[in-house]
Amino acid sequence: MRAVEIRAFGGPEGLAVVDLPSPVPAGGEVLITVEAIGVGGVDAVIRRGALAGFGFQEGHVPGNEVAGMVTSVGDGVDPAWIGRRVWAFTGEGGGYVERKTVPVESILPLPDNLPAVEAVTLGTSGMVAQFALAHAHFAAGESVLVRGAAGSIGIMTVQLAAAGAASAVAVTTSSAERGDRLRDLGATHVLNRSGDGDGPEGYDVVIDIVGGPDLPSFLDKLNPNGRLVLVGVVAGMPPADFGANILTTFRKSLSFGAFSADSVPETERRAASAAQFAAAARGELRAVVHELLPLEEAVLAHRKMDDGEVFGRIVLAPGR
């Protein structure tokens, strides 16, 4: 089968289409013929080599979520799964493939009216957004700033914060056109990438998908008792001394936290995703797909992400 792996850390050109043996489901597993693959910011971070210290090495196949049809099952798995459309969280990678085996506990059946493309657009992004807001102890009536709101996690955070009765949902983005699209999804204030513009003087919660050298300036935007939760580092790691901003404003009782979905039990992740898929099928959540590309164009997908062209999520489609 065709797959995409990281041949060399660095730019998108380090990705390569390769032939791998077609997997066979082991006991407790299902085989999914993949129809849609979510392309996430973490894939680009891994591709650059920024997470090599966490075990991601060259030769890694990126992609942590797929959707498609179950075409065979291993021992101990109910054969009634065969022929069902499902979404699957693939863990630390392995999703840029035509066929994927996963434990049966990692799959969710899809509502009949939810396309596979929308499922991988909502999947991990919506789940991360929901638990990041919970990690920040967000409550109705509080103000929220979403840094890097044009990506799939940011878009879901905007929708969930608005649905959770935030007093304000401010966003950082790169253009007025993107700002208008984010307002349509629930944003109340649109700021530039530095967080400047016509918004509240401070925020109770900041959800940061960007990281990088400018993170300390967003700690400065917190209200007393405010909380910033970092869920991504698409701009690189923050400076080593970023915590000094919290200490120099000690009397504001600010909090910083990092969030990874790995810290959430799988049963809770599955329940959150299932509820969001059902909400999307009812029209209560919107999946924003930037573009659908063939699996072979993974390099182009990553180049678009690196160039900041993406609003929402790029989806790869094997066989397209």
Secondary structure, DSSP 8 states (H G I E B T S, - for coil): -EEEEESSSSSGGGEEEEE-------TTEEEEEEEEEEE-HHHHHHHTTTTGGGT--TT----SEEEEEEEEE-TTS-GGGTT-EEEEE-TTS--SBSEEEEEGGGEEE--TTS-HHHHHHHHHHHHHHHHHHHHTT--TT-EEEEETTTBHHHHHHHHHHHHTT-SEEEEE-S-HHHHHHHHHTT-SEEE-TTS-SSS-S-EEEEEES--STTHHHHHTTEEEEEEEEE---TT----TTTTHHHHHTGGG--EEEE--GGGS-HHHHHHHHHHHHHHHHTTSS---EEEEEEGGGHHHHHHHHHTT--SBEEEEETT-
